[in-house]
């Protein structure tokens, strides 16, 4: 039986949001890494996520029922 290969993981923290995330590759410049949430906060004009995702994250205001 073959032995399962262990995967090395690296933990990094986003400099903007403080969110911790794990990568399987070592980063060349870990201080320059930001999370997806941090990138969208820095670039709101490039936010191309669907409305369903934005609503789930609480970014869209609830539409008033009338």
Secondary structure, DSSP 8 states (H G I E B T S, - for coil): ---------EEEE-TTT--EEEESS--S-GGG---HHHHHHH-GGG----HHHHHHHT-S------
